Amino acid sequence: MSDILVSEQSAAGASGRPAGRLLEVDDLRVEFRTRDGVAKVINGVTYHVDAGETLAVLGESGSGKSVTAQTIMGILDTPPGFVTGGQVRFHGKDMLTMSAEERRRIRGEGIAMIFQDALSALNPVFTVGFQIAEQFRVRRGLGRAEAKKRAIEMLDQVKIPNAKGRFNNYPHQFSGGMRQRAMIAMSLALDPEVLIADEPTTALDVTVQAQIMDLLAELQRERQMGLILITHDLGVVADVADRIAVMYAGRIVEEANVYDLYAKPAHPYTLGLLNSIPRLDEKGQQLRTIKGLPPNLMNIPPGCPFNPRCPMAQPVCREKIPPLLQVGAGRASACHFAEELVNRD
Amino acid sequence: MTENILEVRDLVKHYPVTRGVVFKKTIGHVKAVDGVSFDLRAGETLGVVGESGCGKSTLARVLMNLERPTAGSVHYKGQDISKLSGGALRRLRRQIQLVMQDPYTSLNPRMTVGDLIGEPFEIHPEVAPKGSRRNKVKELLDLVGLNPEHINRYPHQFSGGQRQRIGIARALALRPEIIVCDEPVSALDVSIQAQVMNLLEQLQSEFNLSYVFIAHDLSVVRHLSDRVAVMYLGKIVEVGTEDEIYERPTHPYTQALLSAVPVPDPTVRDNKAIIRLTGDVPSPVSPPSGCRFRTRCWKAQDVCAEQVPLLEIRRGSDHPSACHFAEKREIVATHEA
């Protein structure tokens, strides 16, 4: 039942009201110019997120999922990274052509980001409380005492026990899970409309991971934020995502709602990923792996970038890059044989 | 009944915590491994799971005799390896090899692959005479699925998964009986992880290897292991066959750990009961009295603070569990059956 509801919603989302889109990435292209050559890291990425929705961006290392996020936030290292095309629209306005000052105003209040490694993302020489309160002073013009009060409220909201006493602690005095909570508090301080979480729980143990994912889901519901969850973990995605965009070699290869994607992947790469997870019912058997390695981004194979590793590859795959096309309601795949994949039993 | 190739008894490893620079004073001990016993049988894989700081990696170092245990013993075929030194220890090292977690830092960047994999032969020249070494290395490269012609390349020319294969080839060079794998696939991407896991399984059946497989990823451990030991704060809290641990866990910590594993199937997400553990793992410098898990346990009673629960078979269960109130509980399995 819930299955049907979700797919209807995303079908409506895919067809109508592009004007109301919160954040849209449109045909984004980024390359890294290095001494050894030009690496085409992002080759036309398009996705969007709406209020109250969780979009999971799934991909392995080097697929470009984090670079996309960095480009959205405007924290791409230039050089070596250069945006060579496309748009990032927030409320319909292209952020890539804005002035630095306009962009700065969106960061924090419009879009905020949390990072994988909280220990290196927090400044070790300031207290955690100071780093959160700083935003209220700089961006909201609050006084020291008022900012401190608000920062303690934030720490309280992310369920850090004894928030008042913890205000004056330095990041190294926090445990891994607490640091991640502090970073969530910091990113939510200015009440952003979109939160980008880049591998927020990868460095954490499973029991702590469950706590943090719960917290994120709860805060998102309360604030009706759009959440972009960047991860490589197929388990976490299944737990929290509404929609999933799968990335490979700087492209979106499949986009679908979470139930459709796990039930019937429409791209051989997604299928391969799902098959690579160890499963109970196949214990003792070999895992069905994806053969080979991801392509070198300085030398992406012609045609479909996945073709050298694809069990379904045909001559056409080596010649034509498959565009990301609709296959059924609210889902899209960049494979010449997507229809066959979806229609198989 | 197969023979035990490794018998570990009451293994303890404490690290002193010191204060002061000139006049060092010991002010306490980090009780990294605190009374661990298990057997490893020939040809089997023993999985060791636990969260960071539970002592898994210290256990690996002590098993390898890279660290001397504070107390307890490690018997390899009846010989206590923690007491060995010099030539006897060197001879024994041939039999137990290690695959490390991080393929980026565990390979010397200035050595070629040929030198890296051939290095064990320098230390144990009796295994391969000098003239045959290059061929041996090429055989090993082929065995782990790398191109033997890449023998003169450097580690940075390989991807993460390929580097882990180099690490495995190096561990295999001396034809050991036991390989201790310390998080061998946790730094790798899903698709590459599966390739390396398949390789480990294939090598095991080819050379009748015994693995001690240390990892924090419960589904990876389940796939590879015959038996599993769950560690918490320096102690084994539950041990049993893969089925006993994953289908019928009786220790509250094992249950919480399993319930927290994200299931890669969105259809179960609404009826999944996650046991929420509160707080963090206590410091191993001053672990709680009695049962170490009691500070986070929902079943804790007075007796848990007073008595250390022994790792023994409890009523209504078929495998050892270190809990005064061990009992079965329905949990959602890590994958659909």
Interface residues (C-beta under 8 A of the other chain):
Chain A: S2 D3 E60 S61 S175 G176 G177 M178 D205 V206 T207 V208 Q209 A210 Q211 M213 D214 H232 D233 L234 G235 V236 V237 A238 D239 V240 A241 V258 Y259 Y262 A263 G272 L273 L274 S276 I277 P278 R279 L280 D281 K283 Q286 L287 R288 T289 I290 K291 L293 P294
Chain B: E51 S52 S159 G160 G161 Q162 D189 V190 S191 I192 Q193 A194 Q195 M197 N198 E201 Q202 H216 L218 S219 V220 R222 H223 E242 Y246 A256 L257 A260 V261 P262 V263 P264 D265 P266 T267 R269 D270 I274 R276 L277 D280 A333 T334 H335 E336 A337
